[in-house]
Amino acid sequence: MTIFFFLLVHVLDTALVRVSPEAYDETIAIYKNPVVNLMEYGLAAAVLFHALNGLRVIAVDFWSKGPRYQKQMLWVSVGLWVVLMAGAFYPIMEHSLRDLFGS
């Protein structure tokens, strides 16, 4: 649902460029706040978890030993997700962190 909402908003705000470039600039300025930045981080978290879990499901379905190891693969997926999201925190949240704590 998060991805759908993001895509809907993205299409609508990009369409503003043709209608009114000033309205587009104002809309993009609204997005430059910590709440929206945190939502972007949440979106990245959802997409990454979905991708890793999808790979796990593929392995369970198409690997003969997949069902036997699905619990271990789940924990590997979650572990990878945590590590990758920790590494993505600063690059995604950089602008908000600079605004909150100074350059």
Disulfide bonds with the S-S distance in Angstrom:
none
